[in-house]
């Protein structure tokens, strides 16, 4: 897949979107932690929900990191071809 300005603009929109996957995942994890900090008894269900939120966010961030690495590698290959 060629890297174009449109592709980079779409990636920037995904990163900075207020309701993008990364932002939503981060908000979900923070919400789960705040619920646990609210006091009261912490149940196994609460801990499973927190684990699920953290896992989902970690996977999303990992995929995003891999995509960024691929972009960087592609740009390096293009720069090497030009030199």
mmCIF file of the N, C-alpha and C atoms, coordinates in Angstrom:
data_MODEL
# 
_entry.id   MODEL 
# 
loop_
_atom_site.group_PDB 
_atom_site.id 
_atom_site.type_symbol 
_atom_site.label_atom_id 
_atom_site.label_alt_id 
_atom_site.label_comp_id 
_atom_site.label_asym_id 
_atom_site.label_entity_id 
_atom_site.label_seq_id 
_atom_site.pdbx_PDB_ins_code 
_atom_site.Cartn_x 
_atom_site.Cartn_y 
_atom_site.Cartn_z 
_atom_site.occupancy 
_atom_site.B_iso_or_equiv 
_atom_site.pdbx_formal_charge 
_atom_site.auth_seq_id 
_atom_site.auth_comp_id 
_atom_site.auth_asym_id 
_atom_site.auth_atom_id 
_atom_site.pdbx_PDB_model_num 
ATOM 1   N N  . UNK A 1 1  ? 0.844   -1.172  0.000  1.00 0.00 ? 1  UNK A N  1 
ATOM 2   C CA . UNK A 1 1  ? 0.000   0.000   0.000  1.00 0.00 ? 1  UNK A CA 1 
ATOM 3   C C  . UNK A 1 1  ? 0.888   1.233   0.000  1.00 0.00 ? 1  UNK A C  1 
ATOM 4   N N  . UNK A 1 2  ? 0.737   2.093   -0.982 1.00 0.00 ? 2  UNK A N  1 
ATOM 5   C CA . UNK A 1 2  ? 1.566   3.288   -1.012 1.00 0.00 ? 2  UNK A CA 1 
ATOM 6   C C  . UNK A 1 2  ? 1.145   4.272   0.077  1.00 0.00 ? 2  UNK A C  1 
ATOM 7   N N  . UNK A 1 3  ? 2.129   4.958   0.609  1.00 0.00 ? 3  UNK A N  1 
ATOM 8   C CA . UNK A 1 3  ? 1.858   5.969   1.628  1.00 0.00 ? 3  UNK A CA 1 
ATOM 9   C C  . UNK A 1 3  ? 1.679   7.301   0.921  1.00 0.00 ? 3  UNK A C  1 
ATOM 10  N N  . UNK A 1 4  ? 0.499   7.848   1.052  1.00 0.00 ? 4  UNK A N  1 
ATOM 11  C CA . UNK A 1 4  ? 0.189   9.124   0.424  1.00 0.00 ? 4  UNK A CA 1 
ATOM 12  C C  . UNK A 1 4  ? -0.198  10.131  1.500  1.00 0.00 ? 4  UNK A C  1 
ATOM 13  N N  . UNK A 1 5  ? -0.354  11.368  1.088  1.00 0.00 ? 5  UNK A N  1 
ATOM 14  C CA . UNK A 1 5  ? -0.787  12.398  2.036  1.00 0.00 ? 5  UNK A CA 1 
ATOM 15  C C  . UNK A 1 5  ? -2.163  12.050  2.593  1.00 0.00 ? 5  UNK A C  1 
ATOM 16  N N  . UNK A 1 6  ? -3.028  11.501  1.756  1.00 0.00 ? 6  UNK A N  1 
ATOM 17  C CA . UNK A 1 6  ? -4.362  11.112  2.214  1.00 0.00 ? 6  UNK A CA 1 
ATOM 18  C C  . UNK A 1 6  ? -4.267  10.051  3.294  1.00 0.00 ? 6  UNK A C  1 
ATOM 19  N N  . UNK A 1 7  ? -3.393  9.065   3.099  1.00 0.00 ? 7  UNK A N  1 
ATOM 20  C CA . UNK A 1 7  ? -3.213  8.007   4.093  1.00 0.00 ? 7  UNK A CA 1 
ATOM 21  C C  . UNK A 1 7  ? -2.731  8.590   5.414  1.00 0.00 ? 7  UNK A C  1 
ATOM 22  N N  . UNK A 1 8  ? -1.763  9.490   5.350  1.00 0.00 ? 8  UNK A N  1 
ATOM 23  C CA . UNK A 1 8  ? -1.240  10.109  6.570  1.00 0.00 ? 8  UNK A CA 1 
ATOM 24  C C  . UNK A 1 8  ? -2.293  10.978  7.244  1.00 0.00 ? 8  UNK A C  1 
ATOM 25  N N  . UNK A 1 9  ? -3.107  11.680  6.444  1.00 0.00 ? 9  UNK A N  1 
ATOM 26  C CA . UNK A 1 9  ? -4.182  12.489  7.014  1.00 0.00 ? 9  UNK A CA 1 
ATOM 27  C C  . UNK A 1 9  ? -5.213  11.617  7.724  1.00 0.00 ? 9  UNK A C  1 
ATOM 28  N N  . UNK A 1 10 ? -5.527  10.466  7.130  1.00 0.00 ? 10 UNK A N  1 
ATOM 29  C CA . UNK A 1 10 ? -6.480  9.547   7.757  1.00 0.00 ? 10 UNK A CA 1 
ATOM 30  C C  . UNK A 1 10 ? -5.909  9.005   9.064  1.00 0.00 ? 10 UNK A C  1 
ATOM 31  N N  . UNK A 1 11 ? -4.631  8.696   9.075  1.00 0.00 ? 11 UNK A N  1 
ATOM 32  C CA . UNK A 1 11 ? -3.990  8.201   10.286 1.00 0.00 ? 11 UNK A CA 1 
ATOM 33  C C  . UNK A 1 11 ? -3.996  9.278   11.372 1.00 0.00 ? 11 UNK A C  1 
ATOM 34  N N  . UNK A 1 12 ? -3.696  10.509  10.992 1.00 0.00 ? 12 UNK A N  1 
ATOM 35  C CA . UNK A 1 12 ? -3.718  11.612  11.943 1.00 0.00 ? 12 UNK A CA 1 
ATOM 36  C C  . UNK A 1 12 ? -5.121  11.790  12.532 1.00 0.00 ? 12 UNK A C  1 
ATOM 37  N N  . UNK A 1 13 ? -6.136  11.676  11.691 1.00 0.00 ? 13 UNK A N  1 
ATOM 38  C CA . UNK A 1 13 ? -7.512  11.786  12.167 1.00 0.00 ? 13 UNK A CA 1 
ATOM 39  C C  . UNK A 1 13 ? -7.819  10.677  13.157 1.00 0.00 ? 13 UNK A C  1 
ATOM 40  N N  . UNK A 1 14 ? -7.348  9.474   12.880 1.00 0.00 ? 14 UNK A N  1 
ATOM 41  C CA . UNK A 1 14 ? -7.584  8.341   13.774 1.00 0.00 ? 14 UNK A CA 1 
ATOM 42  C C  . UNK A 1 14 ? -6.908  8.560   15.120 1.00 0.00 ? 14 UNK A C  1 
ATOM 43  N N  . UNK A 1 15 ? -5.701  9.090   15.095 1.00 0.00 ? 15 UNK A N  1 
ATOM 44  C CA . UNK A 1 15 ? -4.947  9.307   16.328 1.00 0.00 ? 15 UNK A CA 1 
ATOM 45  C C  . UNK A 1 15 ? -5.600  10.397  17.170 1.00 0.00 ? 15 UNK A C  1 
ATOM 46  N N  . UNK A 1 16 ? -5.970  11.494  16.536 1.00 0.00 ? 16 UNK A N  1 
ATOM 47  C CA . UNK A 1 16 ? -6.449  12.657  17.280 1.00 0.00 ? 16 UNK A CA 1 
ATOM 48  C C  . UNK A 1 16 ? -7.960  12.676  17.474 1.00 0.00 ? 16 UNK A C  1 
ATOM 49  N N  . UNK A 1 17 ? -8.672  11.723  16.936 1.00 0.00 ? 17 UNK A N  1 
ATOM 50  C CA . UNK A 1 17 ? -10.131 11.708  17.064 1.00 0.00 ? 17 UNK A CA 1 
ATOM 51  C C  . UNK A 1 17 ? -10.533 11.607  18.526 1.00 0.00 ? 17 UNK A C  1 
ATOM 52  N N  . UNK A 1 18 ? -11.505 12.425  18.920 1.00 0.00 ? 18 UNK A N  1 
ATOM 53  C CA . UNK A 1 18 ? -11.927 12.423  20.314 1.00 0.00 ? 18 UNK A CA 1 
ATOM 54  C C  . UNK A 1 18 ? -12.704 11.162  20.667 1.00 0.00 ? 18 UNK A C  1 
ATOM 55  N N  . UNK A 1 19 ? -13.203 10.465  19.678 1.00 0.00 ? 19 UNK A N  1 
ATOM 56  C CA . UNK A 1 19 ? -13.907 9.213   19.960 1.00 0.00 ? 19 UNK A CA 1 
ATOM 57  C C  . UNK A 1 19 ? -13.262 8.051   19.205 1.00 0.00 ? 19 UNK A C  1 
ATOM 58  N N  . UNK A 1 20 ? -11.967 8.194   18.916 1.00 0.00 ? 20 UNK A N  1 
ATOM 59  C CA . UNK A 1 20 ? -11.245 7.119   18.250 1.00 0.00 ? 20 UNK A CA 1 
ATOM 60  C C  . UNK A 1 20 ? -11.006 5.953   19.190 1.00 0.00 ? 20 UNK A C  1 
ATOM 61  N N  . UNK A 1 21 ? -10.535 4.872   18.637 1.00 0.00 ? 21 UNK A N  1 
ATOM 62  C CA . UNK A 1 21 ? -10.353 3.648   19.421 1.00 0.00 ? 21 UNK A CA 1 
ATOM 63  C C  . UNK A 1 21 ? -9.364  3.840   20.573 1.00 0.00 ? 21 UNK A C  1 
ATOM 64  N N  . UNK A 1 22 ? -8.284  4.566   20.333 1.00 0.00 ? 22 UNK A N  1 
ATOM 65  C CA . UNK A 1 22 ? -7.303  4.770   21.400 1.00 0.00 ? 22 UNK A CA 1 
ATOM 66  C C  . UNK A 1 22 ? -7.884  5.636   22.517 1.00 0.00 ? 22 UNK A C  1 
ATOM 67  N N  . UNK A 1 23 ? -8.541  6.716   22.139 1.00 0.00 ? 23 UNK A N  1 
ATOM 68  C CA . UNK A 1 23 ? -9.127  7.615   23.127 1.00 0.00 ? 23 UNK A CA 1 
ATOM 69  C C  . UNK A 1 23 ? -10.230 6.921   23.907 1.00 0.00 ? 23 UNK A C  1 
ATOM 70  N N  . UNK A 1 24 ? -11.088 6.209   23.215 1.00 0.00 ? 24 UNK A N  1 
ATOM 71  C CA . UNK A 1 24 ? -12.190 5.501   23.877 1.00 0.00 ? 24 UNK A CA 1 
ATOM 72  C C  . UNK A 1 24 ? -11.648 4.423   24.825 1.00 0.00 ? 24 UNK A C  1 
ATOM 73  N N  . UNK A 1 25 ? -10.634 3.694   24.389 1.00 0.00 ? 25 UNK A N  1 
ATOM 74  C CA . UNK A 1 25 ? -10.036 2.670   25.242 1.00 0.00 ? 25 UNK A CA 1 
ATOM 75  C C  . UNK A 1 25 ? -9.441  3.258   26.501 1.00 0.00 ? 25 UNK A C  1 
ATOM 76  N N  . UNK A 1 26 ? -8.759  4.382   26.346 1.00 0.00 ? 26 UNK A N  1 
ATOM 77  C CA . UNK A 1 26 ? -8.162  5.036   27.512 1.00 0.00 ? 26 UNK A CA 1 
ATOM 78  C C  . UNK A 1 26 ? -9.257  5.512   28.481 1.00 0.00 ? 26 UNK A C  1 
ATOM 79  N N  . UNK A 1 27 ? -10.317 6.098   27.935 1.00 0.00 ? 27 UNK A N  1 
ATOM 80  C CA . UNK A 1 27 ? -11.416 6.555   28.788 1.00 0.00 ? 27 UNK A CA 1 
ATOM 81  C C  . UNK A 1 27 ? -12.096 5.387   29.502 1.00 0.00 ? 27 UNK A C  1 
ATOM 82  N N  . UNK A 1 28 ? -12.240 4.249   28.817 1.00 0.00 ? 28 UNK A N  1 
ATOM 83  C CA . UNK A 1 28 ? -12.851 3.067   29.439 1.00 0.00 ? 28 UNK A CA 1 
ATOM 84  C C  . UNK A 1 28 ? -12.027 2.564   30.623 1.00 0.00 ? 28 UNK A C  1 
ATOM 85  N N  . UNK A 1 29 ? -10.709 2.507   30.441 1.00 0.00 ? 29 UNK A N  1 
ATOM 86  C CA . UNK A 1 29 ? -9.832  2.045   31.528 1.00 0.00 ? 29 UNK A CA 1 
ATOM 87  C C  . UNK A 1 29 ? -9.905  3.016   32.709 1.00 0.00 ? 29 UNK A C  1 
ATOM 88  N N  . UNK A 1 30 ? -9.858  4.297   32.422 1.00 0.00 ? 30 UNK A N  1 
ATOM 89  C CA . UNK A 1 30 ? -9.939  5.296   33.497 1.00 0.00 ? 30 UNK A CA 1 
ATOM 90  C C  . UNK A 1 30 ? -11.278 5.196   34.225 1.00 0.00 ? 30 UNK A C  1 
ATOM 91  N N  . UNK A 1 31 ? -12.355 4.999   33.484 1.00 0.00 ? 31 UNK A N  1 
ATOM 92  C CA . UNK A 1 31 ? -13.678 4.870   34.102 1.00 0.00 ? 31 UNK A CA 1 
ATOM 93  C C  . UNK A 1 31 ? -13.742 3.645   35.016 1.00 0.00 ? 31 UNK A C  1 
ATOM 94  N N  . UNK A 1 32 ? -13.176 2.534   34.561 1.00 0.00 ? 32 UNK A N  1 
ATOM 95  C CA . UNK A 1 32 ? -13.180 1.314   35.381 1.00 0.00 ? 32 UNK A CA 1 
ATOM 96  C C  . UNK A 1 32 ? -12.375 1.520   36.662 1.00 0.00 ? 32 UNK A C  1 
ATOM 97  N N  . UNK A 1 33 ? -11.241 2.182   36.566 1.00 0.00 ? 33 UNK A N  1 
ATOM 98  C CA . UNK A 1 33 ? -10.418 2.437   37.751 1.00 0.00 ? 33 UNK A CA 1 
ATOM 99  C C  . UNK A 1 33 ? -11.150 3.382   38.706 1.00 0.00 ? 33 UNK A C  1 
ATOM 100 N N  . UNK A 1 34 ? -11.796 4.396   38.165 1.00 0.00 ? 34 UNK A N  1 
ATOM 101 C CA . UNK A 1 34 ? -12.539 5.324   39.014 1.00 0.00 ? 34 UNK A CA 1 
ATOM 102 C C  . UNK A 1 34 ? -13.692 4.632   39.733 1.00 0.00 ? 34 UNK A C  1 
ATOM 103 N N  . UNK A 1 35 ? -14.335 3.667   39.066 1.00 0.00 ? 35 UNK A N  1 
ATOM 104 C CA . UNK A 1 35 ? -15.399 2.913   39.724 1.00 0.00 ? 35 UNK A CA 1 
ATOM 105 C C  . UNK A 1 35 ? -14.852 2.122   40.908 1.00 0.00 ? 35 UNK A C  1 
ATOM 106 N N  . UNK A 1 36 ? -13.670 1.558   40.742 1.00 0.00 ? 36 UNK A N  1 
ATOM 107 C CA . UNK A 1 36 ? -13.065 0.798   41.832 1.00 0.00 ? 36 UNK A CA 1 
ATOM 108 C C  . UNK A 1 36 ? -12.627 1.713   42.972 1.00 0.00 ? 36 UNK A C  1 
ATOM 109 N N  . UNK A 1 37 ? -12.226 2.929   42.653 1.00 0.00 ? 37 UNK A N  1 
ATOM 110 C CA . UNK A 1 37 ? -11.797 3.885   43.671 1.00 0.00 ? 37 UNK A CA 1 
ATOM 111 C C  . UNK A 1 37 ? -12.978 4.514   44.399 1.00 0.00 ? 37 UNK A C  1 
ATOM 112 N N  . UNK A 1 38 ? -14.169 4.276   43.903 1.00 0.00 ? 38 UNK A N  1 
ATOM 113 C CA . UNK A 1 38 ? -15.358 4.896   44.488 1.00 0.00 ? 38 UNK A CA 1 
ATOM 114 C C  . UNK A 1 38 ? -15.727 4.358   45.856 1.00 0.00 ? 38 UNK A C  1 
ATOM 115 N N  . UNK A 1 39 ? -15.069 3.367   46.309 1.00 0.00 ? 39 UNK A N  1 
ATOM 116 C CA . UNK A 1 39 ? -15.364 2.782   47.614 1.00 0.00 ? 39 UNK A CA 1 
ATOM 117 C C  . UNK A 1 39 ? -16.249 1.566   47.456 1.00 0.00 ? 39 UNK A C  1 
ATOM 118 N N  . UNK A 1 40 ? -16.564 0.972   48.558 1.00 0.00 ? 40 UNK A N  1 
ATOM 119 C CA . UNK A 1 40 ? -17.391 -0.221  48.514 1.00 0.00 ? 40 UNK A CA 1 
ATOM 120 C C  . UNK A 1 40 ? -16.557 -1.453  48.254 1.00 0.00 ? 40 UNK A C  1 
ATOM 121 N N  . UNK A 1 41 ? -17.241 -2.549  48.173 1.00 0.00 ? 41 UNK A N  1 
ATOM 122 C CA . UNK A 1 41 ? -16.571 -3.835  47.985 1.00 0.00 ? 41 UNK A CA 1 
ATOM 123 C C  . UNK A 1 41 ? -16.247 -4.050  46.508 1.00 0.00 ? 41 UNK A C  1 
ATOM 124 N N  . UNK A 1 42 ? -15.051 -4.525  46.258 1.00 0.00 ? 42 UNK A N  1 
ATOM 125 C CA . UNK A 1 42 ? -14.618 -4.831  44.888 1.00 0.00 ? 42 UNK A CA 1 
ATOM 126 C C  . UNK A 1 42 ? -14.883 -6.310  44.646 1.00 0.00 ? 42 UNK A C  1 
ATOM 127 N N  . UNK A 1 43 ? -15.666 -6.585  43.621 1.00 0.00 ? 43 UNK A N  1 
ATOM 128 C CA . UNK A 1 43 ? -16.021 -7.972  43.321 1.00 0.00 ? 43 UNK A CA 1 
ATOM 129 C C  . UNK A 1 43 ? -15.134 -8.509  42.215 1.00 0.00 ? 43 UNK A C  1 
ATOM 130 N N  . UNK A 1 44 ? -15.225 -9.810  42.008 1.00 0.00 ? 44 UNK A N  1 
ATOM 131 C CA . UNK A 1 44 ? -14.484 -10.432 40.906 1.00 0.00 ? 44 UNK A CA 1 
ATOM 132 C C  . UNK A 1 44 ? -14.980 -9.909  39.565 1.00 0.00 ? 44 UNK A C  1 
ATOM 133 N N  . UNK A 1 45 ? -16.255 -9.619  39.473 1.00 0.00 ? 45 UNK A N  1 
ATOM 134 C CA . UNK A 1 45 ? -16.811 -9.069  38.233 1.00 0.00 ? 45 UNK A CA 1 
ATOM 135 C C  . UNK A 1 45 ? -16.178 -7.711  37.933 1.00 0.00 ? 45 UNK A C  1 
ATOM 136 N N  . UNK A 1 46 ? -15.999 -6.886  38.963 1.00 0.00 ? 46 UNK A N  1 
ATOM 137 C CA . UNK A 1 46 ? -15.339 -5.587  38.773 1.00 0.00 ? 46 UNK A CA 1 
ATOM 138 C C  . UNK A 1 46 ? -13.923 -5.766  38.240 1.00 0.00 ? 46 UNK A C  1 
ATOM 139 N N  . UNK A 1 47 ? -13.207 -6.725  38.803 1.00 0.00 ? 47 UNK A N  1 
ATOM 140 C CA . UNK A 1 47 ? -11.829 -6.968  38.372 1.00 0.00 ? 47 UNK A CA 1 
ATOM 141 C C  . UNK A 1 47 ? -11.766 -7.526  36.957 1.00 0.00 ? 47 UNK A C  1 
ATOM 142 N N  . UNK A 1 48 ? -12.724 -8.373  36.595 1.00 0.00 ? 48 UNK A N  1 
ATOM 143 C CA . UNK A 1 48 ? -12.766 -8.914  35.232 1.00 0.00 ? 48 UNK A CA 1 
ATOM 144 C C  . UNK A 1 48 ? -13.067 -7.792  34.232 1.00 0.00 ? 48 UNK A C  1 
ATOM 145 N N  . UNK A 1 49 ? -13.979 -6.891  34.599 1.00 0.00 ? 49 UNK A N  1 
ATOM 146 C CA . UNK A 1 49 ? -14.283 -5.753  33.713 1.00 0.00 ? 49 UNK A CA 1 
ATOM 147 C C  . UNK A 1 49 ? -13.050 -4.879  33.516 1.00 0.00 ? 49 UNK A C  1 
ATOM 148 N N  . UNK A 1 50 ? -12.314 -4.646  34.599 1.00 0.00 ? 50 UNK A N  1 
ATOM 149 C CA . UNK A 1 50 ? -11.091 -3.856  34.498 1.00 0.00 ? 50 UNK A CA 1 
ATOM 150 C C  . UNK A 1 50 ? -10.059 -4.566  33.633 1.00 0.00 ? 50 UNK A C  1 
ATOM 151 N N  . UNK A 1 51 ? -9.903  -5.863  33.839 1.00 0.00 ? 51 UNK A N  1 
ATOM 152 C CA . UNK A 1 51 ? -8.953  -6.632  33.042 1.00 0.00 ? 51 UNK A CA 1 
ATOM 153 C C  . UNK A 1 51 ? -9.336  -6.592  31.566 1.00 0.00 ? 51 UNK A C  1 
ATOM 154 N N  . UNK A 1 52 ? -10.616 -6.696  31.283 1.00 0.00 ? 52 UNK A N  1 
ATOM 155 C CA . UNK A 1 52 ? -11.100 -6.652  29.893 1.00 0.00 ? 52 UNK A CA 1 
ATOM 156 C C  . UNK A 1 52 ? -10.783 -5.302  29.266 1.00 0.00 ? 52 UNK A C  1 
ATOM 157 N N  . UNK A 1 53 ? -11.048 -4.227  29.990 1.00 0.00 ? 53 UNK A N  1 
ATOM 158 C CA . UNK A 1 53 ? -10.782 -2.889  29.463 1.00 0.00 ? 53 UNK A CA 1 
ATOM 159 C C  . UNK A 1 53 ? -9.292  -2.684  29.198 1.00 0.00 ? 53 UNK A C  1 
ATOM 160 N N  . UNK A 1 54 ? -8.465  -3.117  30.135 1.00 0.00 ? 54 UNK A N  1 
ATOM 161 C CA . UNK A 1 54 ? -7.016  -2.972  29.964 1.00 0.00 ? 54 UNK A CA 1 
ATOM 162 C C  . UNK A 1 54 ? -6.530  -3.815  28.783 1.00 0.00 ? 54 UNK A C  1 
ATOM 163 N N  . UNK A 1 55 ? -7.027  -5.038  28.662 1.00 0.00 ? 55 UNK A N  1 
ATOM 164 C CA . UNK A 1 55 ? -6.612  -5.917  27.558 1.00 0.00 ? 55 UNK A CA 1 
ATOM 165 C C  . UNK A 1 55 ? -7.016  -5.335  26.208 1.00 0.00 ? 55 UNK A C  1 
ATOM 166 N N  . UNK A 1 56 ? -8.236  -4.841  26.128 1.00 0.00 ? 56 UNK A N  1 
ATOM 167 C CA . UNK A 1 56 ? -8.718  -4.263  24.866 1.00 0.00 ? 56 UNK A CA 1 
ATOM 168 C C  . UNK A 1 56 ? -7.889  -3.047  24.490 1.00 0.00 ? 56 UNK A C  1 
ATOM 169 N N  . UNK A 1 57 ? -7.587  -2.190  25.471 1.00 0.00 ? 57 UNK A N  1 
ATOM 170 C CA . UNK A 1 57 ? -6.766  -1.014  25.210 1.00 0.00 ? 57 UNK A CA 1 
ATOM 171 C C  . UNK A 1 57 ? -5.353  -1.414  24.804 1.00 0.00 ? 57 UNK A C  1 
ATOM 172 N N  . UNK A 1 58 ? -4.781  -2.408  25.472 1.00 0.00 ? 58 UNK A N  1 
ATOM 173 C CA . UNK A 1 58 ? -3.424  -2.865  25.156 1.00 0.00 ? 58 UNK A CA 1 
ATOM 174 C C  . UNK A 1 58 ? -3.332  -3.414  23.741 1.00 0.00 ? 58 UNK A C  1 
ATOM 175 N N  . UNK A 1 59 ? -4.328  -4.181  23.344 1.00 0.00 ? 59 UNK A N  1 
ATOM 176 C CA . UNK A 1 59 ? -4.336  -4.741  21.982 1.00 0.00 ? 59 UNK A CA 1 
ATOM 177 C C  . UNK A 1 59 ? -4.440  -3.621  20.955 1.00 0.00 ? 59 UNK A C  1 
ATOM 178 N N  . UNK A 1 60 ? -5.330  -2.666  21.204 1.00 0.00 ? 60 UNK A N  1 
ATOM 179 C CA . UNK A 1 60 ? -5.487  -1.543  20.277 1.00 0.00 ? 60 UNK A CA 1 
ATOM 180 C C  . UNK A 1 60 ? -4.188  -0.754  20.153 1.00 0.00 ? 60 UNK A C  1 
ATOM 181 N N  . UNK A 1 61 ? -3.560  -0.469  21.283 1.00 0.00 ? 61 UNK A N  1 
ATOM 182 C CA . UNK A 1 61 ? -2.301  0.277   21.263 1.00 0.00 ? 61 UNK A CA 1 
ATOM 183 C C  . UNK A 1 61 ? -1.199  -0.516  20.575 1.00 0.00 ? 61 UNK A C  1 
ATOM 184 N N  . UNK A 1 62 ? -1.174  -1.818  20.777 1.00 0.00 ? 62 UNK A N  1 
ATOM 185 C CA . UNK A 1 62 ? -0.173  -2.672  20.142 1.00 0.00 ? 62 UNK A CA 1 
ATOM 186 C C  . UNK A 1 62 ? -0.342  -2.695  18.626 1.00 0.00 ? 62 UNK A C  1 
ATOM 187 N N  . UNK A 1 63 ? -1.569  -2.832  18.180 1.00 0.00 ? 63 UNK A N  1 
ATOM 188 C CA . UNK A 1 63 ? -1.837  -2.823  16.736 1.00 0.00 ? 63 UNK A CA 1 
ATOM 189 C C  . UNK A 1 63 ? -1.440  -1.477  16.150 1.00 0.00 ? 63 UNK A C  1 
ATOM 190 N N  . UNK A 1 64 ? -1.812  -0.406  16.848 1.00 0.00 ? 64 UNK A N  1 
ATOM 191 C CA . UNK A 1 64 ? -1.454  0.924   16.381 1.00 0.00 ? 64 UNK A CA 1 
ATOM 192 C C  . UNK A 1 64 ? 0.071   1.071   16.296 1.00 0.00 ? 64 UNK A C  1 
ATOM 193 N N  . UNK A 1 65 ? 0.786   0.579   17.305 1.00 0.00 ? 65 UNK A N  1 
ATOM 194 C CA . UNK A 1 65 ? 2.243   0.641   17.288 1.00 0.00 ? 65 UNK A CA 1 
ATOM 195 C C  . UNK A 1 65 ? 2.843   -0.133  16.127 1.00 0.00 ? 65 UNK A C  1 
ATOM 196 N N  . UNK A 1 66 ? 2.267   -1.293  15.813 1.00 0.00 ? 66 UNK A N  1 
ATOM 197 C CA . UNK A 1 66 ? 2.745   -2.080  14.675 1.00 0.00 ? 66 UNK A CA 1 
ATOM 198 C C  . UNK A 1 66 ? 2.498   -1.366  13.358 1.00 0.00 ? 66 UNK A C  1 
ATOM 199 N N  . UNK A 1 67 ? 1.343   -0.722  13.235 1.00 0.00 ? 67 UNK A N  1 
ATOM 200 C CA . UNK A 1 67 ? 1.043   0.039   12.011 1.00 0.00 ? 67 UNK A CA 1 
ATOM 201 C C  . UNK A 1 67 ? 2.043   1.184   11.854 1.00 0.00 ? 67 UNK A C  1 
ATOM 202 N N  . UNK A 1 68 ? 2.325   1.888   12.948 1.00 0.00 ? 68 UNK A N  1 
ATOM 203 C CA . UNK A 1 68 ? 3.280   2.993   12.883 1.00 0.00 ? 68 UNK A CA 1 
ATOM 204 C C  . UNK A 1 68 ? 4.675   2.491   12.517 1.00 0.00 ? 68 UNK A C  1 
ATOM 205 N N  . UNK A 1 69 ? 5.064   1.323   13.025 1.00 0.00 ? 69 UNK A N  1 
ATOM 206 C CA . UNK A 1 69 ? 6.366   0.755   12.682 1.00 0.00 ? 69 UNK A CA 1 
ATOM 207 C C  . UNK A 1 69 ? 6.431   0.426   11.190 1.00 0.00 ? 69 UNK A C  1 
ATOM 208 N N  . UNK A 1 70 ? 5.349   -0.130  10.662 1.00 0.00 ? 70 UNK A N  1 
ATOM 209 C CA . UNK A 1 70 ? 5.308   -0.439  9.230  1.00 0.00 ? 70 UNK A CA 1 
ATOM 210 C C  . UNK A 1 70 ? 5.423   0.836   8.389  1.00 0.00 ? 70 UNK A C  1 
ATOM 211 N N  . UNK A 1 71 ? 4.728   1.901   8.824  1.00 0.00 ? 71 UNK A N  1 
ATOM 212 C CA . UNK A 1 71 ? 4.853   3.169   8.112  1.00 0.00 ? 71 UNK A CA 1 
ATOM 213 C C  . UNK A 1 71 ? 6.289   3.661   8.137  1.00 0.00 ? 71 UNK A C  1 
ATOM 214 N N  . UNK A 1 72 ? 6.914   3.605   9.292  1.00 0.00 ? 72 UNK A N  1 
ATOM 215 C CA . UNK A 1 72 ? 8.299   4.064   9.420  1.00 0.00 ? 72 UNK A CA 1 
ATOM 216 C C  . UNK A 1 72 ? 9.232   3.239   8.533  1.00 0.00 ? 72 UNK A C  1 
ATOM 217 N N  . UNK A 1 73 ? 9.040   1.929   8.535  1.00 0.00 ? 73 UNK A N  1 
ATOM 218 C CA . UNK A 1 73 ? 9.875   1.067   7.694  1.00 0.00 ? 73 UNK A CA 1 
ATOM 219 C C  . UNK A 1 73 ? 9.683   1.376   6.217  1.00 0.00 ? 73 UNK A C  1 
ATOM 220 N N  . UNK A 1 74 ? 8.436   1.618   5.821  1.00 0.00 ? 74 UNK A N  1 
ATOM 221 C CA . UNK A 1 74 ? 8.158   1.956   4.423  1.00 0.00 ? 74 UNK A CA 1 
ATOM 222 C C  . UNK A 1 74 ? 8.817   3.270   4.037  1.00 0.00 ? 74 UNK A C  1 
ATOM 223 N N  . UNK A 1 75 ? 8.751   4.247   4.920  1.00 0.00 ? 75 UNK A N  1 
ATOM 224 C CA . UNK A 1 75 ? 9.384   5.536   4.634  1.00 0.00 ? 75 UNK A CA 1 
ATOM 225 C C  . UNK A 1 75 ? 10.900  5.391   4.549  1.00 0.00 ? 75 UNK A C  1 
ATOM 226 N N  . UNK A 1 76 ? 11.489  4.571   5.413  1.00 0.00 ? 76 UNK A N  1 
ATOM 227 C CA . UNK A 1 76 ? 12.931  4.343   5.361  1.00 0.00 ? 76 UNK A CA 1 
ATOM 228 C C  . UNK A 1 76 ? 13.333  3.681   4.049  1.00 0.00 ? 76 UNK A C  1 
ATOM 229 N N  . UNK A 1 77 ? 12.539  2.697   3.605  1.00 0.00 ? 77 UNK A N  1 
ATOM 230 C CA . UNK A 1 77 ? 12.835  2.032   2.338  1.00 0.00 ? 77 UNK A CA 1 
ATOM 231 C C  . UNK A 1 77 ? 12.756  3.009   1.184  1.00 0.00 ? 77 UNK A C  1 
ATOM 232 N N  . UNK A 1 78 ? 11.757  3.872   1.218  1.00 0.00 ? 78 UNK A N  1 
ATOM 233 C CA . UNK A 1 78 ? 11.627  4.894   0.163  1.00 0.00 ? 78 UNK A CA 1 
ATOM 234 C C  . UNK A 1 78 ? 12.789  5.850   0.159  1.00 0.00 ? 78 UNK A C  1 
ATOM 235 N N  . UNK A 1 79 ? 13.228  6.257   1.347  1.00 0.00 ? 79 UNK A N  1 
ATOM 236 C CA . UNK A 1 79 ? 14.372  7.170   1.448  1.00 0.00 ? 79 UNK A CA 1 
ATOM 237 C C  . UNK A 1 79 ? 15.647  6.484   0.971  1.00 0.00 ? 79 UNK A C  1 
ATOM 238 N N  . UNK A 1 80 ? 15.811  5.203   1.278  1.00 0.00 ? 80 UNK A N  1 
ATOM 239 C CA . UNK A 1 80 ? 17.000  4.478   0.829  1.00 0.00 ? 80 UNK A CA 1 
ATOM 240 C C  . UNK A 1 80 ? 17.024  4.335   -0.681 1.00 0.00 ? 80 UNK A C  1 
ATOM 241 N N  . UNK A 1 81 ? 15.858  4.162   -1.283 1.00 0.00 ? 81 UNK A N  1 
ATOM 242 C CA . UNK A 1 81 ? 15.799  4.037   -2.748 1.00 0.00 ? 81 UNK A CA 1 
ATOM 243 C C  . UNK A 1 81 ? 16.165  5.343   -3.423 1.00 0.00 ? 81 UNK A C  1 
ATOM 244 N N  . UNK A 1 82 ? 15.801  6.461   -2.787 1.00 0.00 ? 82 UNK A N  1 
ATOM 245 C CA . UNK A 1 82 ? 16.094  7.764   -3.366 1.00 0.00 ? 82 UNK A CA 1 
ATOM 246 C C  . UNK A 1 82 ? 17.570  8.126   -3.257 1.00 0.00 ? 82 UNK A C  1 
ATOM 247 N N  . UNK A 1 83 ? 18.250  7.590   -2.258 1.00 0.00 ? 83 UNK A N  1 
ATOM 248 C CA . UNK A 1 83 ? 19.655  7.974   -2.071 1.00 0.00 ? 83 UNK A CA 1 
ATOM 249 C C  . UNK A 1 83 ? 20.596  7.063   -2.802 1.00 0.00 ? 83 UNK A C  1 
# 
